[in-house]
Amino acid sequence: MAMQAAEIEQLIRQGLPDAEVRIEDLRGDGDHYAAYVRSAAFKGKTRVQQHQMVYAALQGRMGGELHALMLHTSVPE
């Protein structure tokens, strides 16, 4: 079963409480999403480490309930 955008957003916010999160359904099929995540917790981290933090917040759902997620991470200015 595919995940809803609101559920993805909620999990990311739980894992990264200070994050600004925007989820976009790329195909309108509830299966391919883009996540735009901005968090001070990313400061000093590589892009790979930032993405790992988001994946950790998703609690193992990547590749199962969540089929495809394009990540865009950034640090607030």
N, C-alpha and C positions, 0 to 999 in steps of 0.2 A: 504494500500500500504506500502511495506517495505521501510526502509530508506537505503540510500547508505552510505558506509563507509566514503566517503569524507564529506557528510553532517553531520554525527555524529562528525567527527573530527573538522569540522568548528564550530559547536555549542559549543563544549568543549573549543576550543581555544578562542572563543568570551567571554565565561563565565569565563575562567581562562587564561588571556592573556599571562602569563609567562610559561604556561604549555608545556611540551614535551608530545606529544600525538602519540600513535600508535594504530591503529585499525586493528583487525584481524577478518576475516570472518571465523568462526569456522567450518561451514558445507558447505560453498560454495553456500548457498541458499539465501544470502542477508537478513537473518532473525535472525541469531544467531551470535552475535559478542562478542569479548573480547576487552576491552579498557585498555591500559596501559597508565596511566597518572601520570606524575611526575611534581610537582609544589611546589614552596616555600610557596605558600598560605596554604599548608597543615600542615606546621610546627606548632607543639603544639596541633594539632587536633587529635581526636581519629579516628580510621578507619571508624567508622560509620559516623562521621562528614565529613570526606573526601569524602565518597561516596555520602552523601547528597549534597555536593557542586557540584559534577559532575552531579547528577540528576537535580539539580536546573539549571545548564547550559544547560541541554537538554530540558528545557522549557515545561515540561509536556508530552513529547513524549513517555516516558517509559510506557509500557503496552498498547500502542496504535500503533502508527507507528513503534515503536521500541519494538519488541517482547521480545528479550532476550539479556541481556548485562552482561557479566562477567567482573567485575571491578578489576583492580590491581592498587592501588594508592601508591605513595611513595613521599618522600621529597628528593630533591637533597642533596648530601653529601657536 
